[in-house]
Structures are given as structure tokens and as C-alpha cells.
Amino acid sequence: MSEDLNRWRLTLIFLGFLTLSLSPVSFAGEGLVVRIVLESGPQDLEIHRLYPDRVIVIKEGGARVQLERKDILKAGNPEADGRIKAAQGVLSHLPNLSFPGIENQISELNHTIAEMEEIHLNYDWLIPQASETLSLLKPAKKDLEGIINLSQTAENRYKNISLKAESDDSLPQEWKQIGTEFDAELSSINYPRIKEELSEKLRTRWREVEEEVDQHDSRMKSRFEEIVRKVSEKISQETLTRKDWDSHSSSARAAVSSVGDPKLKETLLVPRPG
């Protein structure tokens, strides 16, 4: 009989522990002091347990009191309130951010987001400003990371064209379209100063790419003309062999096919005789 009773007691203890562990209660803010404003006025109280609809606090002297969420007009903590104010200050400066300062700003946002997450974890609905501020900080960070990614993607595309032009490789047929490929993304940037600075940066870089392509085309044109000159000379001397013809034709086609300017390519392109 005593064994059955002990088993029953252990079962009750286990079920009670299980119920407590599964209940949506927060222990994160345990021991923190919060100023809670009720209709009767403000009180500085120590958090003991925080539930979705109520909070258990410890008053001076050690007495535990349960306060309903609906009865709490406002709550705050000097340190948490100061951090939230600082985070809101970070947000207010974002519209004036310049493009060179983005990476440092992302680092600051990471730090600020971590602080807001800590406050939200500790105080939850007692200090809702932390969650509200987080809902603005995270999208702002995502926007700035997107701008960095846009800049790097554009630079990589431009660099690919530059490398091909420098090495006299064939350029992609649609290479000119890359110059306007990022216009839509640039126009969607919500930070006016960054939009202007990044747009100018990409325009300047694209002009450099176009100059590099022009130089590339000029070399290809000269190469093609030199091949034609050699072929004409051998024809006039009646020394042109089939092997010479095949070799020069292959080189000429390679020079023409690598030209980036479609109009120049059209003027240079000649059909191969049978």
C-alpha cells in the first residue's frame, strides 16, 4: 500500500513539473527591477515570473504579488529605457547614412539588435518598445546588407567584362545590357544619399568598362586589319597557300568575334570564300 502511495506521489510531482515546464512562463527577467505603473501609481518591483497575461513580482519585504497584464498601464527600467532610446536614435540617423559608412552601420545594428533582443527576452510585454524597435532594426539591417550585395554583384559583373577586355577574350553578346541591369534595384533603395552615391559609383565604373571595351575593340580591329594586309600581300605575291588561308581565316574570325561593338563587328565581318 505504501509503495502504491509513493508511486502516486511521484506521479503527481512529475506531472506538476511537466505542467510547469510546458507553461509559457519566462524566467529570463527573474530578479530584475522594473517600475510598474498602476492606477494607484508607480512602484519599483522585482520580477519573479512573467506569464503572457500576468506577472508575479516581489515587493519590498519579500511579499509576492500577482499583477494582471490588463491592469498595468506602463512599465519601464532606466537601463532598458536608455538602450531603447539609443536604438531609436540609430534608426533616426539612417536616412542620412552615406554609402561608405554602410558596413560600420551594419556592425552597429548587429550590436543594437542584440541589445533589443536581450531586453525583449527579459521584459517581454512589460516593455513592448523593445519588440517594436526590433521590428524596425531588422528590416533596416536587411536593406543595408542588400545594398552591399548589390554593389558587390555589380562590381563582379563589371570586373568580368574588364578582364575579358584586357585579355582579348570574346565579350558576352549582351555585355552592354549589364550597364543598365541594376537600375531597378538602385531605384528601389530607400536611402536617398546612398542611392545617389551608389548610382554615381556604378555609372563611373561602367564608363571605365566601356573605355576598356573600346580599347579592346581597337586592338581587335588593328589585329584584323593586319591579317587582311598579310593575306592581300601574299595574294599579290601569289604565295598564299591553303594552310595560310585557313590559319589567317581562323585568326580573323577570332578577332572579329571578340569585338564588343556590334556595328564595328558588322563592318569587319567578311564571309569565308569556299
C-alpha positions, 0 to 999 in steps of 0.5 A: 500500500505504501509503495502504491502511495509513493508511486502516486506521489511521484506521479503527481510531482512529475506531472506538476513539473511537466505542467510547469515546464510546458507553461509559457512562463519566462524566467529570463527577467527573474530578479530584475527591477522594473517600475510598474505603473498602476492606477494607484501609481508607480512602484519599483518591483522585482520580477519573479515570473512573467506569464503572457497575461500576468506577472508575479513580482516581489515587493519590498519585504519579500511579499509576492504579488500577482499583477494582471497584464490588463491592469498595468498601464506602463512599465519601464527600467532606466537601463532598458529605457536608455538602450531603447532610446539609443536604438531609436536614435540609430534608426533616426540617423539612417536616412542620412547614412552615406554609402561608405559608412554602410558596413560600420552601420551594419556592425552597429545594428548587429550590436543594437539588435542584440541589445533589443533582443536581450531586453525583449527576452527579459521584459517581454510585454512589460516593455513592448518598445523593445519588440517594436524597435526590433521590428524596425532594426531588422528590416533596416539591417536587411536593406543595408546588407542588400545594398552591399550585395548589390554593389558587390554583384555589380562590381563582379559583373563589371570586373568580368567584362574588364578582364575579358577586355584586357585579355582579348577574350570574346565579350558576352553578346549582351555585355552592354545590357549589364550597364543598365541591369541594376537600375531597378534595384538602385531605384528601389533603395530607400536611402536617398544619399546612398542611392545617389552615391551608389548610382554615381559609383556604378555609372563611373565604373561602367564608363571605365568598362566601356573605355576598356571595351573600346580599347579592346575593340581597337586592338581587335580591329588593328589585329584584323586589319593586319591579317587582311594586309598579310593575306592581300600581300601574299595574294599579290605575291601569289604565295598564299597557300591553303594552310595560310588561308585557313590559319589567317581565316581562323585568326580573323574570325577570332578577332572579329568575334571578340569585338564588343561593338556590334556595328564595328563587328558588322563592318569587319565581318567578311564571309569565308570564300569556299 
